[in-house]
């Protein structure tokens, strides 16, 4: 039984690893979306943000050309 302590340590390490994996898994389940759905949502948000910024730049350019 020279490896008894080593087995216990390996079991504890593996259990901790499994718990970490479970935490990560539950974080994605809280949003209710898969990775591809989140990527699609984020891409749409970025496109909308970019469109708004371009509109602001166009309005700023119009104001400068009028004055």
Secondary structure as GFF3:
##gff-version 3
##sequence-region A 1 67
A	DSSP	alpha_helix	4	31	.	.	.	ID=ss1
A	DSSP	alpha_helix	35	66	.	.	.	ID=ss2
###
